[in-house]
Amino acid sequence: MPDEARLSGAGAFFDAAGAAEAHSGEATEPRRCALPDNPWRSDDPLDAIVVLQDYCIRMKGAACERCALACPHDVISYGEEERPLIDRDRCTRCGICQGICDAFASPRITMADLHSRMRRIAIRGDEVVVASEACLADADEAADNVVVLPSLAMLSPEFWALLLAEGTRVSVAGDLETVAADPRSGSTGDELFNYAVQCAETWTERSVGYLEDVPLRENLLRDAASPAVRGRRELIDDLLAGAVDIASGQRTLRRSNAVQDFRERRERLRARNRITAAEGPKVNRYMPNGRLNQVMWPKRRLLLEAIDCLPAMAERVEVLLSRTDADRCTNCLACVAACPAKARFSDPETGALLLDPRYCIGCELCAPACPTGAVFFESTDATELLAS
């Protein structure tokens, strides 16, 4: 999907698929994976996927069903006030819904925690390796630089893009055929994973690596106990090479450079945080309750951080942004009331309508709210987010 790869967000996968379906004239049902029983079921509340209603645009009036379309086992439905409901008995906790929508989160695995862990690995000078649980046997213990996920599809295009934009060496490890056949995430998971990586590589013009085997803890010692797998001379050479590397200071130098790179990235992130420091309640007498409370959607924040690290990628990222026809606008601010992120707001001094494109998530809720039809949407590149 070369054209669709420019779209922002994993949810765009389904928009693009729908457009292709309409173009071909053929309707296709989402492929599901039937499980006679659910080995991943858990009664622990900390294992459950939770819904963050502040980030659910369906609950705010949008006709969005991306989470239900993405779920490989049809466990998501909609209840009172259109709140997404998850059938915990059938949920495999694959995390696909987290990669699709900001409204889904896990108490155990958050995107912020994952990113922090990967940065710590990079600081050590090691390559970050991402693997699916399906590629590890029960007795296997992954190496310290391996991040094991329930499903590779739980990482969004924005997440992969941030890793690549930061200059993190990152690879996916394991048998990809095993990943594709994993009943936990089904074929939808494999498609979404490939789509997310394709988007990130297109945006950043950098690549995610691939390893056939998942690195395991103390694998040299295990191999040494089984000389038939590799020659003992090769193992000794590997161990000596590591010792020479340490003695020569090369490993220390690599880690020192990694720490310096991290510090530079941290300063850039601090600068970005200063830019968005105004997020949250601000006094504005033209807004309801006399204050403006903007909400930065998590995936948009990841994208902004990636662009801050690699500004050149902005022109390769397509975003859908809200526009206003000034000739039709009466400044009634009905669009402001409808905007869930408050990308649309009133000038605190004059009350005139303003737009901050960094917060606009393209949900299109503001357009039908406008009584004069002054609001429309336009597809553009993300360079507009840099100028904000």
C-alpha positions as CSV (number, residue, x, y, z in Angstrom):
1,M,0.0,0.0,0.0
2,P,2.5,2.7,-1.0
3,D,0.0,5.6,-1.1
4,E,-1.7,4.7,2.1
5,A,1.6,4.4,3.9
6,R,1.7,8.2,4.1
7,L,-1.3,8.3,6.3
8,S,-0.9,9.1,10.0
9,G,-1.9,6.4,12.5
10,A,-2.6,2.7,12.5
11,G,-6.3,3.4,12.3
12,A,-5.7,4.7,8.7
13,F,-5.0,1.1,7.7
14,F,-8.7,0.5,7.8
15,D,-9.6,3.7,6.0
16,A,-7.1,2.7,3.2
17,A,-8.5,-0.9,3.1
18,G,-12.0,0.5,2.9
19,A,-11.0,2.8,0.0
20,A,-9.4,-0.1,-1.8
21,E,-12.5,-2.2,-1.3
22,A,-14.7,0.5,-2.7
23,H,-12.4,0.9,-5.7
24,S,-12.5,-2.8,-6.4
25,G,-16.2,-3.1,-5.9
26,E,-15.7,-6.2,-3.7
27,A,-16.7,-6.4,-0.1
28,T,-14.6,-8.5,2.2
29,E,-15.2,-9.6,5.8
30,P,-12.4,-9.1,8.3
31,R,-10.5,-12.4,8.8
32,R,-11.0,-13.7,12.3
33,C,-9.3,-16.5,14.2
34,A,-11.6,-18.8,16.1
35,L,-10.4,-20.1,19.4
36,P,-12.2,-23.1,21.0
37,D,-10.7,-22.0,24.3
38,N,-8.7,-19.0,25.4
39,P,-5.3,-19.8,27.0
40,W,-4.6,-16.1,27.4
41,R,-7.6,-15.4,29.6
42,S,-6.8,-13.8,33.0
43,D,-8.9,-12.8,36.0
44,D,-6.2,-10.4,37.2
45,P,-7.5,-6.9,36.8
46,L,-4.0,-5.7,36.0
47,D,-4.0,-7.9,32.9
48,A,-7.2,-6.5,31.5
49,I,-7.3,-4.0,28.6
50,V,-9.0,-0.8,29.8
51,V,-10.9,1.9,27.9
52,L,-9.9,5.5,28.4
53,Q,-13.0,7.3,27.5
54,D,-11.3,10.7,27.1
55,Y,-9.6,9.4,24.0
56,C,-12.6,7.6,22.5
57,I,-14.1,9.7,19.7
58,R,-17.0,7.3,19.2
59,M,-18.2,8.3,22.7
60,K,-18.0,11.9,21.5
61,G,-20.2,11.3,18.5
62,A,-17.9,10.0,15.7
63,A,-18.9,7.0,13.7
64,C,-15.6,5.2,14.4
65,E,-15.3,1.4,14.7
66,R,-11.7,0.9,14.1
67,C,-11.1,-1.0,17.3
68,A,-13.9,-3.5,16.5
69,L,-12.6,-4.0,13.0
70,A,-9.1,-4.5,14.2
71,C,-9.9,-7.1,16.9
72,P,-9.0,-10.5,15.6
73,H,-11.6,-12.3,17.8
74,D,-14.6,-9.9,17.7
75,V,-14.5,-9.3,21.4
76,I,-15.2,-5.5,21.2
77,S,-18.7,-4.2,21.1
78,Y,-20.4,-0.9,22.0
79,G,-22.6,-0.3,25.0
80,E,-24.2,2.6,26.7
81,E,-23.1,6.0,25.4
82,E,-21.2,4.0,22.7
83,R,-18.5,3.0,25.2
84,P,-16.3,0.2,23.9
85,L,-16.9,-3.0,25.8
86,I,-14.4,-5.9,25.9
87,D,-15.4,-9.5,26.4
88,R,-12.7,-10.5,28.9
89,D,-13.5,-14.2,28.6
90,R,-12.6,-14.1,24.9
91,C,-9.9,-11.4,24.9
92,T,-6.4,-12.7,24.3
93,R,-4.8,-9.4,25.4
94,C,-2.9,-9.2,22.1
95,G,-2.7,-5.4,22.4
96,I,-3.9,-4.8,18.8
97,C,-6.5,-2.3,20.0
98,Q,-3.7,-0.4,21.8
99,G,-1.9,0.0,18.5
100,I,-5.0,1.2,16.7
101,C,-6.5,3.6,19.2
102,D,-5.4,5.8,22.1
103,A,-8.5,4.9,24.0
104,F,-7.1,1.4,24.9
105,A,-4.4,0.8,27.4
106,S,-3.0,-1.9,29.6
107,P,-2.1,-1.3,33.3
108,R,0.9,-3.6,32.8
109,I,2.2,-2.5,29.4
110,T,2.0,1.2,28.5
111,M,3.5,2.8,25.4
112,A,5.4,5.3,27.6
113,D,6.9,2.5,29.6
114,L,7.9,0.6,26.5
115,H,9.6,3.6,25.0
116,S,11.4,4.3,28.2
117,R,12.7,0.8,28.4
118,M,13.9,0.9,24.8
119,R,15.7,4.1,25.4
120,R,17.5,2.6,28.4
121,I,18.6,-0.3,26.2
122,A,19.9,2.2,23.6
123,I,21.8,4.2,26.2
124,R,23.8,1.1,27.0
125,G,24.9,1.0,23.4
126,D,22.9,-2.1,22.6
127,E,20.5,-2.8,19.7
128,V,16.9,-2.8,20.7
129,V,15.3,-6.1,19.7
130,V,11.5,-6.5,19.5
131,A,10.0,-10.0,19.6
132,S,6.6,-11.6,19.8
133,E,5.8,-14.1,22.6
134,A,4.9,-16.6,19.9
135,C,8.6,-16.8,18.9
136,L,9.8,-17.9,22.4
137,A,9.5,-21.4,23.8
138,D,8.4,-21.8,27.4
139,A,11.9,-22.5,28.6
140,D,13.5,-19.6,26.7
141,E,14.7,-16.5,28.5
142,A,15.2,-13.5,26.2
143,A,18.4,-11.4,26.4
144,D,18.3,-8.1,28.3
145,N,18.1,-6.1,25.1
146,V,14.9,-7.9,23.9
147,V,11.5,-6.4,24.4
148,V,8.9,-9.2,24.3
149,L,5.4,-8.2,23.3
150,P,2.1,-10.1,23.2
151,S,1.8,-9.1,19.6
152,L,4.0,-7.0,17.3
153,A,0.9,-5.2,16.1
154,M,0.5,-3.4,19.4
155,L,3.1,-0.8,18.3
156,S,1.7,2.0,16.2
157,P,3.4,3.6,13.2
158,E,4.1,6.6,15.3
159,F,5.9,4.5,17.9
160,W,8.1,2.9,15.3
161,A,8.7,6.3,13.7
162,L,9.9,7.8,16.9
163,L,12.4,4.9,17.5
164,L,13.8,5.4,14.0
165,A,13.8,9.2,14.2
166,E,15.7,9.1,17.4
167,G,18.4,7.0,15.7
168,T,17.7,3.9,17.8
169,R,19.1,0.7,16.3
170,V,16.0,-1.5,16.4
171,S,15.3,-5.0,14.9
172,V,12.5,-7.4,14.9
173,A,13.5,-11.0,15.8
174,G,11.9,-14.4,15.3
175,D,10.3,-16.5,12.6
176,L,7.9,-14.1,10.9
177,E,5.9,-17.1,9.7
178,T,5.3,-18.1,13.3
179,V,4.2,-14.5,14.0
180,A,1.8,-14.5,11.0
181,A,0.3,-17.8,12.2
182,D,0.0,-16.8,15.8
183,P,-3.7,-17.6,16.9
184,R,-3.4,-14.9,19.6
185,S,-3.4,-12.0,17.1
186,G,-4.6,-13.7,13.9
187,S,-3.9,-12.5,10.4
188,T,-5.1,-9.0,11.3
189,G,-2.1,-8.6,13.6
190,D,0.4,-9.6,11.0
191,E,-1.0,-7.1,8.5
192,L,-1.1,-4.3,11.0
193,F,2.5,-4.9,12.1
194,N,3.8,-4.9,8.5
195,Y,1.7,-1.8,7.8
196,A,3.0,0.1,10.9
197,V,6.7,-0.7,10.0
198,Q,6.1,0.3,6.4
199,C,4.7,3.6,7.5
200,A,7.6,4.4,9.8
201,E,10.2,3.4,7.3
202,T,8.5,5.6,4.6
203,W,8.2,8.6,6.9
204,T,11.8,8.4,8.3
205,E,13.6,6.9,5.3
206,R,15.3,4.6,7.9
207,S,14.9,0.8,8.3
208,V,13.9,-1.6,11.0
209,G,16.3,-4.6,11.0
210,Y,15.5,-8.3,11.1
211,L,17.0,-11.2,13.1
212,E,16.0,-14.8,12.4
213,D,16.4,-15.8,16.0
214,V,15.4,-14.1,19.2
215,P,18.6,-13.4,21.3
216,L,18.6,-15.4,24.5
217,R,20.2,-14.8,27.8
218,E,23.6,-16.5,28.2
219,N,23.3,-18.2,24.8
220,L,27.1,-18.6,24.5
221,L,27.2,-20.7,27.6
222,R,24.4,-22.9,26.3
223,D,26.0,-23.3,23.0
224,A,29.3,-24.2,24.6
225,A,27.5,-27.0,26.4
226,S,26.3,-28.3,22.9
227,P,29.4,-28.2,20.7
228,A,27.6,-30.0,17.9
229,V,25.6,-26.8,17.2
230,R,28.8,-24.7,16.6
231,G,32.5,-25.4,16.7
232,R,34.1,-24.9,20.1
233,R,36.8,-22.9,18.4
234,E,34.2,-20.5,17.1
235,L,32.7,-20.1,20.6
236,I,36.2,-19.3,22.1
237,D,36.8,-16.8,19.3
238,D,33.5,-15.1,20.1
239,L,34.4,-14.9,23.8
240,L,37.9,-13.6,23.1
241,A,36.6,-11.0,20.7
242,G,34.3,-9.8,23.5
243,A,37.2,-9.6,26.0
244,V,39.3,-7.7,23.5
245,D,36.4,-5.3,22.9
246,I,36.2,-4.6,26.6
247,A,40.0,-4.3,27.1
248,S,40.4,-1.9,24.2
249,G,37.7,0.4,25.5
250,Q,35.6,0.1,22.4
251,R,32.5,-1.0,24.3
252,T,32.9,1.9,26.7
253,L,33.3,4.3,23.8
254,R,30.2,3.0,22.1
255,R,28.2,3.4,25.3
256,S,29.6,6.9,25.9
257,N,28.5,7.9,22.4
258,A,25.1,6.4,23.1
259,V,24.8,8.4,26.3
260,Q,25.7,11.6,24.5
261,D,23.1,10.9,21.8
262,F,20.6,10.3,24.4
263,R,21.3,13.5,26.2
264,E,20.9,15.4,23.0
265,R,17.6,13.7,22.3
266,R,16.5,14.4,25.9
267,E,17.2,18.1,25.4
268,R,15.2,18.1,22.2
269,L,12.3,16.4,24.0
270,R,12.5,19.0,26.8
271,A,12.3,21.7,24.2
272,R,9.2,20.0,22.8
273,N,7.7,19.7,26.3
274,R,8.3,23.5,26.8
275,I,6.4,24.1,23.6
276,T,3.5,22.0,24.8
277,A,3.8,23.1,28.4
278,A,0.7,25.2,28.0
279,E,-1.3,22.0,27.6
280,G,-3.9,21.7,30.3
281,P,-6.4,24.2,31.8
282,K,-5.7,27.9,30.9
283,V,-7.8,30.9,31.7
284,N,-10.0,31.9,28.8
285,R,-13.2,33.8,29.5
286,Y,-14.6,32.9,26.0
287,M,-14.5,29.2,26.7
288,P,-17.0,27.1,28.7
289,N,-16.3,27.5,32.5
290,G,-13.9,30.2,31.7
291,R,-11.0,28.0,30.8
292,L,-9.4,26.1,27.9
293,N,-8.3,22.6,28.4
294,Q,-6.4,21.2,25.4
295,V,-5.7,17.4,25.2
296,M,-2.8,16.0,23.3
297,W,-3.6,12.6,21.9
298,P,-0.8,10.1,22.8
299,K,-0.1,9.1,19.2
300,R,0.0,12.7,18.1
301,R,2.6,13.4,20.8
302,L,4.7,10.4,19.6
303,L,4.5,11.9,16.0
304,L,5.5,15.4,17.2
305,E,8.4,14.0,19.1
306,A,9.5,12.0,16.0
307,I,9.3,15.1,13.8
308,D,11.2,17.1,16.4
309,C,14.0,14.6,16.2
310,L,13.8,14.3,12.4
311,P,12.1,17.4,10.9
312,A,12.7,16.3,7.3
313,M,10.2,13.4,7.8
314,A,7.3,15.9,8.2
315,E,6.9,16.4,4.5
316,R,6.4,12.6,4.1
317,V,3.7,12.3,6.7
318,E,0.2,13.0,5.6
319,V,-2.3,14.4,8.1
320,L,-6.0,15.4,7.9
321,L,-6.5,18.8,9.3
322,S,-9.5,21.0,10.0
323,R,-10.0,24.2,8.0
324,T,-12.4,27.1,8.2
325,D,-14.0,29.1,5.4
326,A,-13.7,32.6,6.7
327,D,-16.5,33.9,4.5
328,R,-19.0,31.5,6.0
329,C,-17.8,31.5,9.6
330,T,-19.9,33.5,12.1
331,N,-17.6,32.8,15.1
332,C,-20.4,31.0,16.9
333,L,-17.8,28.6,18.3
334,A,-20.1,25.6,17.9
335,C,-17.0,23.8,16.4
336,V,-15.1,24.6,19.5
337,A,-17.6,22.8,21.7
338,A,-17.5,19.8,19.4
339,C,-13.7,19.4,19.2
340,P,-12.6,16.7,21.7
341,A,-8.9,17.8,21.8
342,K,-9.7,21.6,21.7
343,A,-7.6,22.1,18.6
344,R,-10.2,24.7,17.9
345,F,-10.5,27.4,20.5
346,S,-11.2,31.1,21.0
347,D,-8.6,33.8,21.3
348,P,-8.4,34.7,25.0
349,E,-8.1,38.4,24.1
350,T,-10.7,38.8,21.3
351,G,-12.8,35.6,21.3
352,A,-12.0,35.0,17.6
353,L,-11.8,31.4,16.5
354,L,-8.3,29.9,16.4
355,L,-6.8,26.5,15.4
356,D,-3.8,24.7,16.7
357,P,-3.1,21.9,14.2
358,R,-0.9,20.0,16.6
359,Y,-4.0,19.0,18.5
360,C,-6.2,18.3,15.5
361,I,-6.6,14.5,15.1
362,G,-8.9,14.7,12.0
363,C,-11.9,13.2,13.8
364,E,-14.2,15.4,11.7
365,L,-16.6,16.0,14.6
366,C,-16.4,19.8,14.1
367,A,-17.7,19.8,10.5
368,P,-21.3,18.7,11.2
369,A,-21.4,20.9,14.3
370,C,-21.0,24.1,12.2
371,P,-24.4,25.5,11.4
372,T,-23.1,27.5,8.4
373,G,-21.0,24.7,6.8
374,A,-17.8,26.7,7.3
375,V,-15.7,23.8,8.5
376,F,-14.0,21.4,6.1
377,F,-11.0,19.0,6.2
378,E,-7.9,19.0,4.0
379,S,-5.2,16.4,3.6
380,T,-1.8,18.0,3.9
381,D,1.7,17.1,5.1
382,A,2.9,17.4,8.7
383,T,5.1,20.4,8.0
384,E,2.2,22.5,9.2
385,L,2.7,21.0,12.7
386,L,6.2,22.3,12.8
387,A,5.1,25.9,12.3
388,S,2.7,25.8,15.3
